[in-house]
Amino acid sequence: MTLPLLLVLTLSTLALAAQQPGVDEALSRPILAPEQTRIDTQVWTATQVPVLQVPASRAAWAAQARTLRQRLLDEVVYRGTAREWRTQKVVVESFGEIAADGYRVRKIRFEAVPGLHVPALVYGPVPAPTKPTPVVLNFNGHEGTGMANAYHQARCINLAKKGLYAINVEWIGQTQLATEGLQHYRMNQLDLVGTPGLAVFYESLRRTLDLGIGLPNADAARVAVTGLSGGGWQTIILSALDTRVALANPVAGFSSYVTRAQWPDKDLGDSEQTPSDLASIADYTHLSALMAPRALQLTHNAKDNCCYRGDYALGNLVQQARPVFDLLGAGNRLGYYVNYDTGHNYERDNREAFYRFLHANLLGGSADFDPREIDVTADLRDLATLTIPVPADNADFRSLARGILAARQTPATAPRRERLQALVKAPTFAVRAEHAGTIGEAAFWKVHLDNWTVPVTELSPSTPSATTLLLNDAGRAKAGADVRRLLGEGRRVAALDPWYFGESALGQRDFLFGLLVAALGDRPLGIEVGQVTATARWLESRHGAPVEIVARGPRTSLIALVAAALEPDAISGVQVHDSWRTLREVLDRNISAQQMPEMFTFGLLAEFDVAQIEQLVAPRAVRVR
């Protein structure tokens, strides 16, 4: 061979090699448009929210409202062990009284659910009422000082001085209940074992209402509820579902789920605001309408620096609820108020708006009630003065979940694929694969699955012996070591980023979309499994043989196992690395929904653990590495 020819061949080989991307480079190459998965998720979730339907007659609405309330209570709140909590007799303990000019404050504690004790303050007029007296329940948000917060005290003292009862109750997970185990995103631990975490919150609210109605000479027909932020959410969830409430004034407490999908960094809300399956039945527009013909004032802040800002959150709620109030001849009992003070607040302007609404709609415009606020600055007390002791072993979400598991009986029958599917709710997607380019032996694919698109990087040796579908908790860009190993074994590798992982990540506060998906009646695990099984079927069709799934990490390992359990034809087996051998690890490691949304599939651990899922994969191999 002549030197010039050798030089040409060498240069050609180098040029070809230069075109061959390294494994890590190929896996890191973007396939989707920037923020594509986040935007697809926003659009899809918004389109799944139920629309409020207003019938033509009052009788039809009455029937519709009864059905809505019953479904929300039976299908969302009181499932599993929560049905037993509902019948539990409330235990109330007293911890002294604070005497003051024109009012008094009783310090009490009650059991919301077995083992979970909640502090509350009962403000009452002095002298004690001798005739039927209205009661106002005051619920807190995410304030560091809880019941000692100045604006709570100012409102409750004013109400008591004006002749009303006012109860202020500590919120689960806040101030005296601010333990790690009661952090709101851990309520989903109860969901995993088949009992709604929401029920803990709701039982605290319902029992507060019971306590208020049971006060001496309390007027059970004149009960009002109010609160800011999380207190606003508590206001609407209790008032919509319990018709003993006559008037509600939530302040910056919620927006429609459609609005939340459009403003995810502001409005999506904590686990209790977006509980499993609520949005499959009703939106917050429905909850607002369920107040009719009772009185409802929606207050929002124009300069809110937190959430539910007046300009985008308020109009839709009023627009949707107004036709129902008008239908029932109660149009004048639906009001709204926009505050222009700075921040997320329930300060004097908002309080006086509440007093005016209360005066007109619950107190009949009585001359004995002045809606102007009394300056009670001198009466405000510190947290130590208002503190009510709670037991050192006070229950939390994890201890409740563990107790439920301990009482669970082992199923007498073998696990069934149909039952796993009913829990996971994996969709069957239609596949349309779009080739997004080839560089050397690396092919890039956009795999369109109905309303979703997932990226797949496919790498192959010259004569592949089989195909592996590869998943990784850290995303396909971090899967280089596994890809090189599998290529070395002569296997074709299709590295996939399903929803929430790698290039399919959702960005800031991603976990809130996981909660929203579950609230809509779907499951994050189900969407991920559906994407994996659809991709496996596509690969089987392309290459003529079932694929093995290899997953690294506890999250994608669970996805892989469930996918194999539900897809017996296109998946030949599973190999998992760094996986968990039991879902009880969620409780043992005290995992929250912020960390691993797919681990909190409602009721999954009540019926299946990893061993039962693997039984459904058999006789195909499950290799644990």
LONU-646952 format. One line per field, with one value per residue (C-alpha): residue number from 1; residue in one letter; z, y, x. Coordinates in Angstrom, 2 decimals. Example, Ala and Ser with C-alpha at 12.3 -4.5 7.8 and 13.67 -1.06 7.14 Angstrom:
n = c(1 2);
res = c(a s);
w = c(7.80 7.14);
v = c(-4.50 -1.06);
u = c(12.30 13.67);
This chain:
n = c(1 2 3 4 5 6 7 8 9 10 11 12 13 14 15 16 17 18 19 20 21 22 23 24 25 26 27 28 29 30 31 32 33 34 35 36 37 38 39 40 41 42 43 44 45 46 47 48 49 50 51 52 53 54 55 56 57 58 59 60 61 62 63 64 65 66 67 68 69 70 71 72 73 74 75 76 77 78 79 80 81 82 83 84 85 86 87 88 89 90 91 92 93 94 95 96 97 98 99 100 101 102 103 104 105 106 107 108 109 110 111 112 113 114 115 116 117 118 119 120 121 122 123 124 125 126 127 128 129 130 131 132 133 134 135 136 137 138 139 140 141 142 143 144 145 146 147 148 149 150 151 152 153 154 155 156 157 158 159 160 161 162 163 164 165 166 167 168 169 170 171 172 173 174 175 176 177 178 179 180 181 182 183 184 185 186 187 188 189 190 191 192 193 194 195 196 197 198 199 200 201 202 203 204 205 206 207 208 209 210 211 212 213 214 215 216 217 218 219 220 221 222 223 224 225 226 227 228 229 230 231 232 233 234 235 236 237 238 239 240 241 242 243 244 245 246 247 248 249 250 251 252 253 254 255 256 257 258 259 260 261 262 263 264 265 266 267 268 269 270 271 272 273 274 275 276 277 278 279 280 281 282 283 284 285 286 287 288 289 290 291 292 293 294 295 296 297 298 299 300 301 302 303 304 305 306 307 308 309 310 311 312 313 314 315 316 317 318 319 320 321 322 323 324 325 326 327 328 329 330 331 332 333 334 335 336 337 338 339 340 341 342 343 344 345 346 347 348 349 350 351 352 353 354 355 356 357 358 359 360 361 362 363 364 365 366 367 368 369 370 371 372 373 374 375 376 377 378 379 380 381 382 383 384 385 386 387 388 389 390 391 392 393 394 395 396 397 398 399 400 401 402 403 404 405 406 407 408 409 410 411 412 413 414 415 416 417 418 419 420 421 422 423 424 425 426 427 428 429 430 431 432 433 434 435 436 437 438 439 440 441 442 443 444 445 446 447 448 449 450 451 452 453 454 455 456 457 458 459 460 461 462 463 464 465 466 467 468 469 470 471 472 473 474 475 476 477 478 479 480 481 482 483 484 485 486 487 488 489 490 491 492 493 494 495 496 497 498 499 500 501 502 503 504 505 506 507 508 509 510 511 512 513 514 515 516 517 518 519 520 521 522 523 524 525 526 527 528 529 530 531 532 533 534 535 536 537 538 539 540 541 542 543 544 545 546 547 548 549 550 551 552 553 554 555 556 557 558 559 560 561 562 563 564 565 566 567 568 569 570 571 572 573 574 575 576 577 578 579 580 581 582 583 584 585 586 587 588 589 590 591 592 593 594 595 596 597 598 599 600 601 602 603 604 605 606 607 608 609 610 611 612 613 614 615 616 617 618 619 620 621 622 623 624 625);
res = c(m t l p l l l v l t l s t l a l a a q q p g v d e a l s r p i l a p e q t r i d t q v w t a t q v p v l q v p a s r a a w a a q a r t l r q r l l d e v v y r g t a r e w r t q k v v v e s f g e i a a d g y r v r k i r f e a v p g l h v p a l v y g p v p a p t k p t p v v l n f n g h e g t g m a n a y h q a r c i n l a k k g l y a i n v e w i g q t q l a t e g l q h y r m n q l d l v g t p g l a v f y e s l r r t l d l g i g l p n a d a a r v a v t g l s g g g w q t i i l s a l d t r v a l a n p v a g f s s y v t r a q w p d k d l g d s e q t p s d l a s i a d y t h l s a l m a p r a l q l t h n a k d n c c y r g d y a l g n l v q q a r p v f d l l g a g n r l g y y v n y d t g h n y e r d n r e a f y r f l h a n l l g g s a d f d p r e i d v t a d l r d l a t l t i p v p a d n a d f r s l a r g i l a a r q t p a t a p r r e r l q a l v k a p t f a v r a e h a g t i g e a a f w k v h l d n w t v p v t e l s p s t p s a t t l l l n d a g r a k a g a d v r r l l g e g r r v a a l d p w y f g e s a l g q r d f l f g l l v a a l g d r p l g i e v g q v t a t a r w l e s r h g a p v e i v a r g p r t s l i a l v a a a l e p d a i s g v q v h d s w r t l r e v l d r n i s a q q m p e m f t f g l l a e f d v a q i e q l v a p r a v r v r);
w = c(0.00 -0.97 1.66 0.17 0.11 3.71 4.73 3.01 4.72 8.09 7.70 6.60 9.64 11.93 10.31 10.74 14.35 14.89 13.81 16.33 19.57 22.86 24.91 27.48 24.76 23.00 26.21 27.08 23.68 24.04 22.10 23.40 23.12 26.22 28.99 26.73 29.46 31.88 29.33 28.19 31.83 32.44 29.44 30.10 33.80 33.06 30.48 32.96 35.59 35.80 34.67 36.96 35.36 36.53 36.02 35.12 38.35 42.07 42.71 40.22 41.87 45.32 44.10 42.36 45.47 47.71 45.32 45.12 48.89 49.41 46.75 48.13 51.64 50.63 47.74 48.85 52.61 54.38 52.87 54.64 58.36 58.15 58.19 61.77 62.73 61.65 64.46 67.17 70.24 70.68 73.87 75.11 77.88 79.53 80.43 82.22 81.34 80.69 82.07 80.28 79.95 78.22 77.22 78.35 76.65 77.46 76.58 75.42 73.58 71.61 69.84 66.08 65.20 67.56 69.26 67.60 70.04 68.71 70.80 70.49 72.10 72.81 73.06 74.71 75.77 79.39 80.83 79.45 76.84 78.08 74.62 71.33 70.32 66.92 66.66 64.40 63.65 62.86 61.00 60.64 57.75 57.64 60.39 62.63 65.80 65.00 67.45 68.91 65.57 66.08 63.38 64.72 68.21 66.99 65.11 67.87 70.63 68.57 67.95 71.65 72.72 70.24 71.86 69.69 70.36 68.44 68.29 67.02 66.43 65.76 62.24 61.67 61.13 62.45 65.62 68.50 65.95 63.81 63.98 61.10 61.09 60.58 57.71 55.12 52.27 54.55 54.74 51.54 53.65 54.75 51.13 50.42 52.99 51.72 54.15 52.99 54.69 53.98 56.56 59.39 58.41 57.85 61.15 62.98 61.22 61.75 65.44 65.84 64.41 66.82 69.71 68.61 68.32 71.74 73.57 76.15 74.36 70.99 68.08 65.83 63.00 62.98 62.53 60.45 59.30 58.15 57.71 55.59 53.16 54.52 56.83 53.73 52.30 55.58 55.45 52.03 52.46 55.72 54.70 51.33 52.77 56.09 55.72 59.42 58.38 57.58 56.37 55.04 54.28 52.98 52.47 49.75 50.32 46.95 43.23 40.54 39.60 36.06 37.43 39.47 36.38 34.67 37.66 39.08 40.85 42.90 43.30 43.13 46.90 49.54 49.71 51.62 49.03 46.22 47.75 45.83 43.66 44.77 41.32 39.64 41.21 41.88 41.37 43.85 41.66 42.70 46.36 46.11 44.48 47.17 49.65 47.96 49.27 52.38 52.53 50.91 50.61 48.68 49.73 47.77 47.91 44.86 45.97 47.35 47.44 48.11 46.14 44.93 43.92 43.26 39.61 38.32 41.04 42.03 38.87 37.76 41.17 41.28 37.63 38.13 41.47 40.58 38.42 41.28 43.83 41.33 40.61 44.34 44.69 46.80 44.46 47.19 49.48 47.23 47.63 46.97 48.29 46.92 49.39 48.22 51.17 50.48 50.93 51.89 54.67 56.84 58.38 59.51 56.08 55.36 58.91 58.68 55.30 57.10 59.98 57.49 55.62 58.92 60.13 56.98 56.34 59.74 62.30 60.42 60.54 64.33 65.93 68.74 66.39 65.16 62.15 62.85 64.56 68.17 68.82 70.98 70.69 74.48 74.73 72.44 74.18 73.45 72.33 75.74 77.34 74.74 74.49 75.29 75.98 73.61 74.44 73.68 71.74 69.79 66.66 63.23 59.65 59.82 63.15 61.92 58.69 60.56 62.86 59.90 58.31 61.56 61.74 58.12 57.43 54.87 51.70 51.44 47.63 45.12 43.69 40.55 37.62 37.26 40.83 40.42 37.30 39.18 41.78 39.44 36.65 33.90 30.60 27.37 25.09 21.31 20.00 17.23 17.04 15.37 14.34 15.68 14.09 13.91 14.67 14.06 15.95 18.11 17.04 18.72 19.00 20.10 21.16 21.13 23.50 23.04 24.88 26.13 24.43 25.87 24.64 23.73 22.84 21.10 20.86 19.26 18.60 15.05 15.60 18.71 20.39 22.25 23.32 26.73 27.77 30.25 33.06 35.64 38.60 37.65 34.01 30.90 30.76 33.91 32.63 30.72 32.81 32.39 28.65 28.12 30.09 28.11 24.76 25.82 26.35 22.76 23.61 21.91 24.46 24.35 27.15 28.10 30.31 31.39 32.86 35.72 35.03 33.21 30.17 31.06 34.39 35.27 36.72 39.81 42.38 40.16 42.93 42.89 39.46 40.92 43.52 40.89 38.71 41.69 42.58 39.04 39.62 37.76 39.37 38.71 38.84 36.34 33.80 34.10 33.82 30.84 29.07 29.76 28.61 25.45 24.64 25.25 22.81 20.22 20.60 20.37 17.17 15.68 16.59 16.63 20.19 23.76 25.69 29.08 31.36 33.34 36.00 38.46 41.61 43.81 41.81 38.31 39.74 41.02 37.65 35.87 38.11 37.80 34.03 33.71 35.94 33.74 30.33 30.08 26.32 25.34 28.45 28.84 32.31 34.71 36.18 39.04 40.69 43.97 44.42 47.55 48.46 50.23 49.93 53.70 53.07 52.37 56.02 57.42 55.60 56.30 52.61 51.56 48.34 47.55 47.09 45.26 44.06 42.40 45.73 47.10 44.84 46.87 48.53 46.86 50.03 51.49 48.83 47.22 48.23 45.99 46.50 45.28 42.24 41.40 41.59 38.70 36.68 37.10 35.42 33.69 35.50 38.05 38.74 41.74 41.68);
v = c(0.00 3.35 6.02 8.48 5.79 4.82 8.46 8.85 5.74 6.87 10.31 8.78 6.51 9.44 11.49 8.64 8.21 11.91 11.49 8.68 10.15 8.67 6.84 9.64 12.27 10.34 9.83 13.53 14.77 16.62 15.17 17.05 20.76 22.80 22.39 20.14 17.68 20.46 22.22 18.95 18.20 21.63 21.31 17.70 18.22 21.34 19.46 16.68 18.94 18.41 21.30 22.55 21.76 23.92 22.29 24.14 23.63 24.05 20.48 19.17 21.20 19.96 16.37 17.11 18.80 15.86 13.45 15.54 15.80 12.11 11.08 13.38 12.05 8.38 8.25 10.81 11.44 8.36 5.37 2.56 3.05 6.62 5.10 4.00 7.41 8.98 7.21 7.76 9.61 12.89 13.31 16.91 17.99 21.43 23.24 26.35 29.70 33.24 35.99 39.34 42.48 41.53 38.01 34.87 32.28 28.57 26.34 22.89 19.84 17.26 14.01 14.46 10.81 8.06 9.20 12.63 15.45 18.94 22.16 24.84 28.13 28.95 32.68 33.54 36.72 37.81 37.61 34.15 33.95 33.29 33.26 31.52 32.84 32.59 30.66 31.53 28.86 30.39 28.20 28.86 28.68 28.22 30.72 30.08 31.12 29.53 30.51 33.20 34.99 38.59 38.63 35.45 36.89 40.26 38.64 36.20 38.81 41.20 38.55 37.64 41.29 41.75 38.91 35.85 32.63 32.22 29.02 29.02 25.56 24.57 23.29 19.86 20.20 23.77 25.39 23.02 20.27 21.12 17.72 16.05 13.28 15.76 17.63 17.90 16.08 13.03 12.64 10.59 7.82 7.11 7.09 4.31 2.06 2.81 5.50 9.13 11.48 14.07 12.37 13.45 17.10 16.74 14.99 17.83 20.33 18.36 17.86 21.58 22.21 19.66 21.43 24.83 23.69 22.07 25.26 26.56 28.39 28.12 28.80 25.77 27.58 30.43 28.98 30.84 29.72 31.79 31.61 32.71 30.57 27.03 28.33 29.43 25.93 24.45 26.90 25.79 22.04 21.93 24.43 22.83 19.33 20.08 22.03 22.92 25.84 28.87 31.32 30.98 33.57 31.94 34.39 33.63 29.94 28.25 28.54 26.27 23.29 24.72 27.93 25.90 24.04 27.39 28.96 25.92 27.80 29.70 27.77 23.99 23.65 21.08 17.44 18.16 20.74 18.27 14.95 11.71 11.62 14.90 16.49 13.41 14.41 18.14 21.29 24.15 25.81 22.99 23.44 27.15 26.43 23.86 26.73 27.98 29.15 29.64 32.78 32.81 35.66 34.99 37.32 37.57 39.91 41.95 42.16 38.64 37.45 33.83 32.39 32.71 36.33 38.22 39.12 35.54 33.34 35.05 35.73 32.12 31.00 33.71 33.19 29.47 29.72 32.70 30.77 28.34 31.10 32.87 29.64 29.30 32.95 33.64 35.83 38.45 35.83 35.34 38.12 38.79 41.23 42.32 43.67 46.03 45.83 44.30 40.59 37.42 38.86 38.86 42.24 44.89 45.72 42.05 41.49 44.38 43.06 39.78 41.55 43.44 40.25 38.47 41.39 41.42 37.69 35.96 38.60 40.23 43.66 43.76 47.13 45.25 44.31 47.04 45.78 48.24 46.63 47.32 47.96 45.01 45.44 45.50 42.12 40.19 37.36 35.48 31.87 30.59 31.98 30.35 27.03 23.88 20.75 17.80 14.24 13.37 10.35 12.28 10.34 11.41 10.26 7.58 6.11 6.03 4.31 1.76 1.02 0.43 -1.93 -3.84 -4.44 -5.53 -9.17 -10.99 -11.59 -15.20 -15.24 -14.91 -11.44 -10.61 -8.54 -6.93 -5.67 -4.19 -2.39 -1.04 0.51 1.78 2.90 2.56 3.92 1.96 4.49 4.52 4.88 7.13 7.14 10.06 9.59 12.59 11.86 9.41 9.89 6.80 3.91 6.19 6.80 9.39 9.05 11.12 8.55 10.16 8.49 10.18 13.50 12.68 12.51 10.67 10.65 7.45 7.10 3.81 2.43 -0.85 -3.11 -4.35 -7.60 -7.25 -10.43 -8.85 -5.51 -3.87 -1.01 0.99 3.21 5.20 7.29 9.93 9.98 8.39 10.94 9.28 5.71 5.48 2.71 0.46 1.18 0.28 -2.94 -3.96 -3.07 -5.18 -8.08 -7.66 -6.11 -3.24 -0.54 1.83 4.36 5.97 8.94 8.41 11.20 13.01 11.59 12.96 15.00 14.39 16.20 18.90 21.54 23.61 22.09 19.06 17.02 19.27 17.90 14.41 15.36 16.94 13.83 11.72 14.24 13.91 10.19 9.01 7.97 9.14 5.50 4.61 7.23 6.13 2.46 3.15 4.95 2.09 -0.65 1.30 1.81 -1.89 -2.85 -0.45 -1.94 -5.46 -4.54 -2.94 -5.65 -8.75 -9.92 -8.96 -6.65 -6.96 -3.94 -2.89 -0.23 1.48 3.10 2.41 4.54 3.22 -0.28 -0.13 1.24 -1.61 -4.31 -3.01 -2.61 -6.20 -7.41 -5.68 -6.40 -10.16 -10.24 -7.40 -7.61 -10.74 -10.02 -7.41 -6.62 -4.09 -2.36 -0.42 -1.26 -1.55 -5.03 -3.70 -0.63 -0.37 1.48 4.50 4.47 3.28 6.08 8.57 9.50 12.37 13.01 15.73 13.07 10.18 10.83 7.41 5.66 6.92 5.15 5.07 1.69 -0.06 -1.29 -2.30 -5.03 -5.44 -5.34 -5.97 -9.73 -9.84 -7.70 -10.06 -13.01 -11.44 -11.15 -14.88 -17.17 -14.48 -13.70 -10.92 -10.40 -8.25 -6.75);
u = c(0.00 1.40 1.96 -0.57 -3.27 -2.51 -2.71 -6.11 -7.48 -6.16 -7.68 -10.99 -11.03 -10.31 -13.05 -15.54 -14.50 -14.99 -18.61 -19.19 -20.44 -19.27 -21.87 -22.14 -22.42 -25.18 -27.12 -26.84 -27.96 -31.32 -34.24 -37.26 -37.98 -37.04 -39.65 -41.73 -42.71 -43.63 -45.83 -47.40 -48.17 -49.69 -51.97 -52.96 -53.76 -55.82 -57.89 -58.71 -60.32 -64.10 -66.29 -69.05 -72.41 -75.33 -78.75 -81.92 -83.85 -83.30 -84.38 -81.84 -79.06 -80.09 -79.77 -76.47 -75.08 -76.06 -74.38 -71.22 -70.91 -71.55 -69.05 -66.37 -66.88 -67.11 -64.63 -62.03 -62.11 -63.46 -61.70 -59.89 -59.37 -60.74 -64.24 -63.54 -62.15 -65.42 -67.30 -64.68 -65.94 -64.09 -62.05 -61.59 -59.20 -59.00 -55.78 -56.93 -58.40 -57.18 -59.45 -59.54 -61.63 -64.87 -63.83 -62.05 -59.83 -60.11 -57.17 -58.25 -56.95 -58.92 -58.17 -58.60 -57.88 -56.72 -53.53 -53.28 -54.07 -54.72 -54.57 -57.25 -58.26 -61.91 -62.59 -65.92 -67.70 -67.94 -70.50 -71.16 -73.93 -77.45 -79.09 -78.21 -74.79 -73.05 -69.78 -66.84 -64.22 -60.82 -58.34 -54.62 -52.20 -48.43 -47.59 -44.64 -46.45 -49.80 -52.52 -50.25 -50.03 -51.18 -53.84 -55.49 -55.61 -56.91 -59.79 -60.73 -60.56 -62.69 -65.31 -65.48 -65.66 -68.52 -70.48 -69.58 -67.73 -64.45 -62.42 -58.84 -57.38 -53.78 -53.20 -51.73 -47.98 -47.69 -46.30 -47.11 -47.75 -44.71 -43.04 -41.25 -43.83 -46.69 -45.05 -47.82 -46.07 -45.83 -49.60 -49.24 -47.68 -51.24 -52.38 -49.89 -51.58 -55.08 -56.27 -56.41 -53.99 -56.68 -58.91 -56.58 -57.05 -60.77 -61.39 -59.60 -61.88 -65.07 -64.36 -63.65 -67.12 -68.60 -66.88 -68.16 -71.75 -71.46 -70.49 -73.00 -75.81 -74.04 -76.39 -75.96 -77.76 -75.23 -71.75 -69.16 -65.71 -62.74 -58.97 -56.01 -54.01 -54.06 -56.78 -58.69 -58.36 -59.61 -62.51 -63.76 -63.20 -65.16 -67.84 -68.53 -68.90 -70.63 -73.86 -73.89 -71.65 -73.84 -71.17 -67.63 -64.95 -61.76 -58.90 -56.33 -56.90 -57.38 -57.95 -59.35 -57.21 -57.15 -55.65 -53.17 -51.98 -51.40 -49.62 -47.79 -45.02 -47.58 -50.79 -50.46 -50.56 -49.62 -50.69 -53.89 -55.00 -54.37 -55.42 -55.77 -58.90 -60.53 -60.17 -61.61 -64.94 -64.84 -62.80 -62.61 -65.25 -67.59 -66.68 -67.44 -70.79 -71.63 -71.87 -75.07 -77.48 -75.36 -73.20 -69.75 -67.27 -64.06 -61.25 -58.01 -55.03 -54.06 -50.41 -50.08 -46.47 -47.38 -50.26 -53.87 -53.34 -56.54 -55.92 -55.78 -57.33 -60.57 -62.57 -62.95 -64.24 -66.92 -67.84 -68.41 -70.25 -72.48 -75.01 -75.68 -76.26 -78.54 -80.43 -81.17 -82.19 -79.12 -77.07 -76.66 -75.08 -72.06 -69.52 -65.88 -63.34 -59.96 -57.42 -54.66 -52.28 -48.89 -48.40 -50.23 -52.33 -55.44 -54.79 -57.29 -58.75 -59.49 -60.76 -63.20 -64.42 -65.14 -66.91 -69.12 -70.02 -70.72 -72.83 -74.97 -75.32 -75.24 -76.18 -79.04 -77.46 -77.83 -77.12 -75.32 -72.47 -70.11 -68.07 -65.29 -62.32 -61.46 -57.77 -56.70 -52.93 -52.60 -54.36 -52.01 -50.17 -46.97 -46.72 -45.67 -48.83 -51.07 -49.23 -51.17 -49.09 -49.31 -48.20 -44.59 -45.84 -48.46 -49.37 -48.16 -48.70 -46.02 -47.13 -50.73 -49.66 -47.58 -50.49 -52.78 -50.25 -49.80 -53.56 -53.78 -54.51 -52.36 -54.41 -55.55 -55.48 -52.67 -52.01 -53.97 -52.76 -56.18 -56.09 -52.61 -53.79 -56.83 -54.51 -51.80 -54.17 -51.56 -52.92 -52.61 -50.96 -50.97 -47.40 -46.13 -42.34 -40.59 -36.98 -35.05 -31.68 -28.80 -25.13 -23.03 -24.58 -26.77 -30.37 -32.58 -36.34 -39.28 -41.84 -45.29 -47.74 -51.11 -50.63 -47.14 -43.74 -40.74 -37.12 -35.31 -31.65 -30.94 -27.40 -26.48 -23.49 -23.02 -24.97 -27.17 -28.35 -31.30 -32.78 -32.68 -34.97 -32.91 -34.22 -32.29 -33.45 -30.88 -31.99 -30.51 -27.69 -26.25 -26.65 -23.37 -21.83 -24.87 -25.04 -21.38 -21.82 -24.88 -23.28 -20.32 -22.72 -23.87 -27.24 -29.01 -29.90 -32.86 -32.40 -35.72 -36.57 -40.18 -42.28 -40.52 -37.01 -33.98 -34.94 -38.59 -38.17 -40.68 -38.40 -39.07 -41.48 -42.00 -43.60 -46.65 -47.54 -47.26 -49.84 -52.09 -51.99 -53.11 -55.81 -57.18 -57.69 -54.61 -51.34 -47.76 -46.67 -49.39 -48.31 -44.69 -45.58 -47.83 -45.00 -42.59 -44.96 -45.88 -42.20 -41.54 -44.30 -42.87 -39.39 -40.77 -42.56 -39.44 -36.97 -39.15 -38.60 -39.58 -37.26 -35.67 -35.92 -32.87 -33.46 -31.14 -32.52 -35.54 -37.97 -37.38 -36.94 -40.51 -41.66 -39.86 -41.35 -44.91 -44.49 -43.31 -46.14 -48.72 -47.14 -46.42 -45.86 -43.52 -41.29 -39.13 -37.75 -36.39 -33.01 -32.98 -30.04 -30.09 -33.77 -35.88 -37.06 -40.16 -42.36 -42.21 -38.94 -41.12 -42.14 -38.83 -36.97 -39.79 -40.03 -42.30 -44.22 -41.67 -39.01 -40.68 -44.25 -44.70 -44.09 -47.41 -49.90 -53.11 -53.65 -50.72 -49.03 -52.39 -52.56 -49.13 -45.52 -42.51 -42.74 -46.34 -45.50 -42.63 -45.03 -46.92 -43.70 -42.96 -42.08 -40.04 -36.80 -36.37 -32.69 -31.76 -28.28);
